[in-house]
């Protein structure tokens, strides 16, 4: 157990495991920036792999007015520990004060109702929700626990908090000694994120603003910013890692192609289940987990990509399900559409071969079309019409079958 600001009672208790450390820090920064919430006493509780609860711990849990549970993979593993589960069930009661934030975990992936009978009565948040949604959920839990309609009933109307990016008149509080604050200070790879830079001095709206991102061992990237108010600039964080890895791989692939996935070895092992005792058995699984869209698109053009796609990790998940499990639904959609398209093209190739067309010509056309489709659709999941039109040009006589697949 690791606790911060530990005491007899608190208004907001953030309950998390080590793999959600960054989210815990972000939420603390968010709550401190909000006038309606910063007055509430806040504590954190980190549940380590060897954690155990004392009677004093349980008393603090029960006295918290809002239990904010950061539901990550590490915390879910703790639910399976018989010694901890009964204590957690007591800690997360009554349900009206419990808020869960899904951090890389999907509610439908596990039967959480079996662990917590009152699961459906918890408030649920996701990583894609806006900061205002997080604040509203916490305020609701606190107000319901106290029996009040709102934690701001006694505040004048003009004191109600606005989203951090929209506040005017005065700058948000900045720790002494710092000239600016960046929120969030860390972002998820693969997820488009708006970063807010808050400064002490007023900004001139007539002067163009920009932020420079300086990744280690790679060129700096300058991004134009938007002036939200006199003290705040927002910028879209670039997906630097995705672009860097994609360009590096693309520039180093030899003309003969690159066998990245060790497919020959997979075939030699001849494993019936095609499952590996690893979380990320191939580079394709890695790209899917971290939402690297461009890298995934490039990998799918490499020899052996579809065989790698058919390999399950130690949890029985494939690249497409891994992407969705970690919150990248658009990437899963793209992978699914690509694989379906290739399956249809394979069927057409077999028909052409049976009709006597030269095999080399068919496979060469297939390779070019596959690459063209990826370049066209890699950053535009859901572009079914373009997929079908391109395939129709390749196989005019099969057009009707394509649209009814």
LOLUMVO-958932 format. One record per residue (C-alpha): residue in one letter; y, z, x. Coordinates in pm, whole numbers, plus 32768, in hexadecimal, padded with zeros to 4 digits. Example, Ala and Ser with C-alpha at 12.3 -4.5 7.8 and 13.67 -1.06 7.14 Angstrom:
2
SITE aa north   up east
SITE  A  7E3E 830C 84CE
SITE  S  7F96 82CA 8557
***
This chain:
405
SITE aa north   up east
SITE  X  8000 8000 8000
SITE  X  8163 7FAF 8070
SITE  X  8289 801B 7F9E
SITE  X  83FE 7FE9 7FB6
SITE  X  84FC 80DA 7F23
SITE  X  83E0 81B7 7EA8
SITE  X  843E 82CC 7DB9
SITE  X  83DD 8375 7C77
SITE  X  844E 8260 7B93
SITE  X  8502 8114 7B85
SITE  X  857D 800C 7A94
SITE  X  84DF 7EDB 7B3E
SITE  X  839E 7EEB 7C09
SITE  X  8334 7DA9 7CB9
SITE  X  81BA 7DB3 7CEC
SITE  X  812F 7CB5 7DE3
SITE  X  8033 7C66 7EF8
SITE  X  8090 7BF2 805A
SITE  X  8073 7A7E 8006
SITE  X  8196 7AA2 7F10
SITE  X  827F 7B4F 8008
SITE  X  8381 7A37 8003
SITE  X  8392 7A33 7E88
SITE  X  83C3 7BAB 7E86
SITE  X  84EA 7B8D 7F73
SITE  X  8583 7A71 7EAB
SITE  X  856F 7B36 7D66
SITE  X  860F 7C67 7E07
SITE  X  8730 7B8D 7E7F
SITE  X  8750 7AF3 7D25
SITE  X  8759 7C42 7C71
SITE  X  885C 7CCF 7D62
SITE  X  893C 7BA1 7D1F
SITE  X  893B 7BDF 7BA5
SITE  X  8A31 7CE0 7B1F
SITE  X  8954 7D30 79F4
SITE  X  8824 7D7C 7AC9
SITE  X  88AF 7E01 7C11
SITE  X  88FC 7F4F 7B6C
SITE  X  878A 7F7E 7B1E
SITE  X  86BC 803F 7C1D
SITE  X  85CA 7F4F 7CC5
SITE  X  8491 7F92 7D92
SITE  X  8377 7EBD 7E22
SITE  X  8206 7F04 7E51
SITE  X  8132 7E2C 7F37
SITE  X  7FBE 7E3A 7EF1
SITE  X  7F03 7E04 8039
SITE  X  7D93 7DAA 8065
SITE  X  7D2D 7F17 8099
SITE  X  7E1A 7FB2 7F9D
SITE  X  7DC5 80DC 7EC5
SITE  X  7E96 8192 7DC3
SITE  X  7EF4 8300 7DBD
SITE  X  7F54 83C8 7C8B
SITE  X  80BD 83B8 7D00
SITE  X  80AC 823B 7D18
SITE  X  8028 8222 7BB7
SITE  X  813D 8307 7B3A
SITE  X  8244 8220 7BD2
SITE  X  819B 80F0 7B36
SITE  X  8199 8192 79DF
SITE  X  8307 81FB 79F9
SITE  X  8386 80A0 7A54
SITE  X  843F 7FFD 7934
SITE  X  83E2 7E9C 79A7
SITE  X  82AA 7E42 7A6F
SITE  X  82E3 7CEB 7B0E
SITE  X  818C 7C74 7B86
SITE  X  818E 7B56 7C83
SITE  X  8041 7AB5 7C2D
SITE  X  7FCD 7A0E 7D6F
SITE  X  7E70 79B8 7DEC
SITE  X  7E6A 7AF3 7EBF
SITE  X  7EB8 7BD2 7D96
SITE  X  7DB1 7B27 7CBD
SITE  X  7CA9 7B7F 7DC2
SITE  X  7D06 7CEE 7D96
SITE  X  7CB3 7CD6 7C23
SITE  X  7B45 7CA6 7C85
SITE  X  7B37 7DF3 7D3D
SITE  X  7A8F 7EED 7C4F
SITE  X  7B42 8015 7CEA
SITE  X  7C9C 7F7F 7CB4
SITE  X  7C7E 7ED5 7B62
SITE  X  7C7D 8011 7A87
SITE  X  7DB4 8090 7B3B
SITE  X  7E63 7F41 7B10
SITE  X  7E0A 7F3D 799E
SITE  X  7EB3 8090 7978
SITE  X  7FDD 8027 7A4D
SITE  X  801D 7EE9 7981
SITE  X  803E 7FA2 7837
SITE  X  80E6 7F8F 7742
SITE  X  80F5 7E11 7747
SITE  X  8259 7DF7 76C2
SITE  X  82E3 7E57 7818
SITE  X  8205 7D6E 78E7
SITE  X  8283 7C1D 7963
SITE  X  81A1 7B38 7A2E
SITE  X  8220 7A28 7B18
SITE  X  811A 7920 7B6A
SITE  X  812C 78E4 7CE2
SITE  X  8036 77CA 7D28
SITE  X  7F4C 7842 7C14
SITE  X  7F16 77A6 7ABD
SITE  X  7EC9 787F 798E
SITE  X  7DBD 778E 7916
SITE  X  7D03 7791 7A64
SITE  X  7C84 78F5 7A36
SITE  X  7C17 79CB 7912
SITE  X  7D22 7AD1 7947
SITE  X  7CE7 7B55 77E8
SITE  X  7BA0 7BE8 786B
SITE  X  7C64 7CB3 796B
SITE  X  7D85 7D17 788A
SITE  X  7D45 7D1B 7710
SITE  X  7EBF 7D1E 76CF
SITE  X  7EF9 7BED 77AE
SITE  X  7F80 7B12 7695
SITE  X  8093 7C0F 764B
SITE  X  8128 7BF8 77A9
SITE  X  8258 7B1D 77E1
SITE  X  8207 79F3 78BE
SITE  X  82E2 7944 79C0
SITE  X  8297 7823 7AAD
SITE  X  8321 77B5 7BFD
SITE  X  83CD 7692 7B4B
SITE  X  84A1 7771 7A6A
SITE  X  8616 7796 7AA4
SITE  X  86A7 78DA 7B36
SITE  X  8747 7923 79E6
SITE  X  85EB 792A 794A
SITE  X  8574 7A30 7A45
SITE  X  86A4 7B09 79FB
SITE  X  867A 7AE7 7883
SITE  X  850A 7B4B 7891
SITE  X  8555 7C83 795E
SITE  X  8675 7CE9 787C
SITE  X  8598 7CBA 774B
SITE  X  8484 7D95 77DA
SITE  X  857D 7EA9 7832
SITE  X  8625 7E9D 76DE
SITE  X  84D9 7EA7 7621
SITE  X  8464 7FCD 76F1
SITE  X  85A4 808C 76A4
SITE  X  85AA 8029 7536
SITE  X  86FE 7F7B 7559
SITE  X  874D 7E19 74EB
SITE  X  87DA 7DC1 763E
SITE  X  8823 7E63 778B
SITE  X  8984 7DDC 776B
SITE  X  89DE 7E65 7613
SITE  X  8AEA 7F45 76A8
SITE  X  8B87 7E39 7782
SITE  X  8CC1 7D7B 7716
SITE  X  8C84 7C0D 76C7
SITE  X  8D47 7B92 77F6
SITE  X  8C6A 7C64 78DC
SITE  X  8B29 7BB4 787A
SITE  X  8A8F 7B10 79AA
SITE  X  8A8E 799A 79DE
SITE  X  898F 78E4 7AB4
SITE  X  89D8 7920 7C22
SITE  X  8A3B 77B6 7C58
SITE  X  8B3A 77C1 7B3A
SITE  X  8BF6 7903 7B86
SITE  X  8D6A 78D8 7BC4
SITE  X  8E9F 79AC 7C04
SITE  X  8DFD 7A77 7D19
SITE  X  8CE9 7A39 7E15
SITE  X  8B93 7ADD 7DF2
SITE  X  8B62 7C0E 7ECB
SITE  X  8B01 7BB3 802E
SITE  X  8A70 7CB3 8121
SITE  X  8B6E 7D35 8217
SITE  X  8B84 7C68 8356
SITE  X  8B04 7B22 82BC
SITE  X  8BEE 7A00 8277
SITE  X  8AFD 795D 8186
SITE  X  89B6 798C 80C9
SITE  X  88B0 7880 8083
SITE  X  87D8 78A7 7F4C
SITE  X  86B6 7880 7F4D
SITE  X  868F 78AE 80C4
SITE  X  8531 7817 80B9
SITE  X  84AA 7702 7FDB
SITE  X  8359 7679 7F76
SITE  X  82E3 7546 8030
SITE  X  82C6 7416 7F4D
SITE  X  839E 74A7 7E38
SITE  X  84FD 741C 7E07
SITE  X  85E0 754A 7E22
SITE  X  8755 7582 7DF7
SITE  X  87DF 765E 7F0C
SITE  X  8923 7720 7ECF
SITE  X  8A0B 7776 7FEF
SITE  X  8AFB 7891 7F97
SITE  X  8C26 78D0 807B
SITE  X  8D34 79DB 8097
SITE  X  8E62 78F5 80A7
SITE  X  8ED6 780A 7F95
SITE  X  8E6D 769E 7FB5
SITE  X  8F56 7578 7F81
SITE  X  8ED2 749B 7E69
SITE  X  8F87 736F 7F00
SITE  X  8EBD 7383 8040
SITE  X  8D5F 72EE 8049
SITE  X  8C4E 73EC 8091
SITE  X  8AFA 73B9 8131
SITE  X  89DC 7487 81BD
SITE  X  891B 7438 82F9
SITE  X  87A9 748B 830A
SITE  X  8728 74AF 846E
SITE  X  85AA 74B4 8476
SITE  X  8509 7523 85BA
SITE  X  84A6 7402 86A1
SITE  X  8537 72F6 85B9
SITE  X  868C 7259 8576
SITE  X  8787 730B 8499
SITE  X  87B7 7292 8335
SITE  X  890E 7296 828E
SITE  X  8911 72B7 8113
SITE  X  8A43 7294 8034
SITE  X  8A91 73D0 7F71
SITE  X  8B1E 7419 7E18
SITE  X  8C38 7515 7DEA
SITE  X  8BC0 7601 7CD8
SITE  X  8CF3 76E2 7CE7
SITE  X  8DF6 775A 7DE3
SITE  X  8CF2 7818 7EAB
SITE  X  8BA9 7761 7E73
SITE  X  8B19 7614 7EE8
SITE  X  89C7 758F 7E74
SITE  X  88ED 7490 7F27
SITE  X  8797 73F9 7EEA
SITE  X  86AA 7465 7FFE
SITE  X  8607 7333 80A2
SITE  X  848D 7319 80B4
SITE  X  849E 7308 822D
SITE  X  8339 736A 827D
SITE  X  82A4 7267 8194
SITE  X  8377 714F 8226
SITE  X  8340 71C2 838C
SITE  X  81C4 71CF 836E
SITE  X  81B6 7086 82B0
SITE  X  8289 6FC9 83AE
SITE  X  81C9 705F 84D2
SITE  X  807B 6FF9 843F
SITE  X  80F7 6EA0 83DB
SITE  X  8183 6E57 8536
SITE  X  8042 6EBE 85E4
SITE  X  7F3E 6E0D 850F
SITE  X  7E9D 6CF7 85E2
SITE  X  7E7D 6B97 8559
SITE  X  7D09 6BCC 851D
SITE  X  7D4D 6CF8 8440
SITE  X  7D12 6E68 8477
SITE  X  7BD8 6F1F 8404
SITE  X  7C75 706E 83B8
SITE  X  7B72 710B 82DA
SITE  X  7A2F 710D 83A5
SITE  X  797D 704F 8292
SITE  X  7860 6FDD 8371
SITE  X  7811 7148 83B6
SITE  X  781A 7199 8244
SITE  X  7723 7082 81FB
SITE  X  763B 70F3 8311
SITE  X  7631 7254 8287
SITE  X  75D3 71C2 8134
SITE  X  7638 72F9 8076
SITE  X  75DB 72DB 7F08
SITE  X  7704 73A3 7E88
SITE  X  7800 730E 7F7E
SITE  X  78A5 7463 7F9C
SITE  X  792C 7509 80D7
SITE  X  7946 7678 812D
SITE  X  7AB8 7652 817F
SITE  X  7BF5 7671 80B4
SITE  X  7C87 752C 813F
SITE  X  7B65 7452 81BB
SITE  X  7C3C 7319 81EF
SITE  X  7DA5 72B9 822D
SITE  X  7DB3 7233 80C8
SITE  X  7D67 738F 8041
SITE  X  7E7A 741D 8121
SITE  X  7F7C 7322 80A4
SITE  X  7F1C 736C 7F3A
SITE  X  7F3A 74E6 7F64
SITE  X  809B 74D3 7FEE
SITE  X  8117 73BF 7F08
SITE  X  8153 72BE 801C
SITE  X  8177 718B 7F3F
SITE  X  81C7 7085 8043
SITE  X  80B6 70FE 812E
SITE  X  7FB8 70FD 8013
SITE  X  8016 6F97 7FB9
SITE  X  7FEC 6F26 8121
SITE  X  7EA1 6FDD 814D
SITE  X  7E11 6F31 801B
SITE  X  7E38 6DE2 80CE
SITE  X  7D63 6E57 81F7
SITE  X  7BF0 6E03 8211
SITE  X  7B1A 6F15 8179
SITE  X  7C2C 6F9D 8096
SITE  X  7B61 6F83 7F56
SITE  X  7A36 7029 7FFA
SITE  X  7B1C 7142 806C
SITE  X  7BA2 7159 7F09
SITE  X  7A3F 7196 7E8C
SITE  X  7A0D 72C2 7F76
SITE  X  7A3B 7418 7ED3
SITE  X  7ABE 7541 7F96
SITE  X  7A16 7695 7FA1
SITE  X  7AA8 76EA 7E4C
SITE  X  7A22 75AA 7DAF
SITE  X  7B7B 7508 7D9A
SITE  X  7BCE 739D 7DEB
SITE  X  7D1D 731B 7E6F
SITE  X  7DA0 72CD 7D11
SITE  X  7D47 7423 7C84
SITE  X  7DCC 74CD 7DBD
SITE  X  7F1C 7421 7D87
SITE  X  7F31 7494 7C1E
SITE  X  7EBD 75F5 7C73
SITE  X  7FE2 761A 7D61
SITE  X  80DF 7599 7C64
SITE  X  80F5 7427 7CC3
SITE  X  8095 7388 7B77
SITE  X  8143 723D 7BC2
SITE  X  807A 721B 7D03
SITE  X  7F37 7255 7C46
SITE  X  7F9C 714C 7B4A
SITE  X  7FDE 7055 7C62
SITE  X  7E8F 709B 7D0D
SITE  X  7DD3 707B 7BC4
SITE  X  7E7C 6F31 7B6E
SITE  X  7E3A 6EA4 7CC7
SITE  X  7CC8 6EFE 7CC1
SITE  X  7CA1 6E6F 7B61
SITE  X  7D4A 6D2E 7BD3
SITE  X  7C65 6D0B 7D00
SITE  X  7B34 6D45 7C24
SITE  X  7BA1 6C29 7B40
SITE  X  7BDE 6B44 7C69
SITE  X  7A87 6B96 7CF6
SITE  X  79E8 6B2F 7BAF
SITE  X  7AA4 69E8 7BB7
SITE  X  7A3A 69A8 7D20
SITE  X  78CE 69D2 7CC2
SITE  X  78FA 68D5 7BAB
SITE  X  79A0 67DE 7C98
SITE  X  7887 6805 7D95
SITE  X  7785 67C6 7C8A
SITE  X  783F 6687 7C2E
SITE  X  7825 660B 7D95
SITE  X  7983 664A 7E1F
SITE  X  7993 6686 7F97
SITE  X  7975 67FA 7FDC
SITE  X  7A6F 67FA 80FC
SITE  X  7B7E 675A 8025
SITE  X  7B4A 6855 7F0E
SITE  X  7B57 6987 7FEE
SITE  X  7C89 6907 80A7
SITE  X  7D41 68D4 7F5E
SITE  X  7CD2 6A2B 7EEE
SITE  X  7D5B 6ACF 8029
SITE  X  7EB0 6A27 800B
SITE  X  7ECC 6A7B 7E99
SITE  X  7E68 6BE6 7ED4
SITE  X  7F79 6C14 7FDA
SITE  X  8080 6B63 7F05
SITE  X  8032 6C3E 7DDA
SITE  X  8056 6D79 7EA9
SITE  X  81A4 6D16 7F3B
SITE  X  821F 6CBD 7DDF
SITE  X  81A2 6DF3 7D2C
SITE  X  8187 6F0C 7E2B
SITE  X  82CC 6FB0 7DC0
SITE  X  82BC 6F43 7C55
SITE  X  818E 6FE9 7BB0
SITE  X  8144 6F65 7A56
SITE  X  81A5 6DFA 7A9A
SITE  X  807D 6D74 79D6
SITE  X  8126 6C2D 7977
SITE  X  8164 6BCB 7AE3
SITE  X  7FFD 6C1F 7B39
SITE  X  7F77 6B48 7A1F
SITE  X  8063 6A24 7A66
SITE  X  8002 6A1F 7BD6
SITE  X  7E92 6A2D 7B7F
SITE  X  7EBA 691E 7A7B
SITE  X  7F49 6837 7B85
SITE  X  7E19 687F 7C5E
SITE  X  7D1E 684D 7B44
SITE  X  7DBA 6780 7A26
SITE  X  7C73 6757 796E
SITE  X  7C44 68D3 7961
SITE  X  7D9B 6924 78CE
SITE  X  7D19 698C 7779
SITE  X  7C1E 6A7B 7817
SITE  X  7D2D 6B1B 78EB
SITE  X  7E08 6B72 77C2
SITE  X  7CE6 6C07 76FE
SITE  X  7C50 6CD3 7819
***
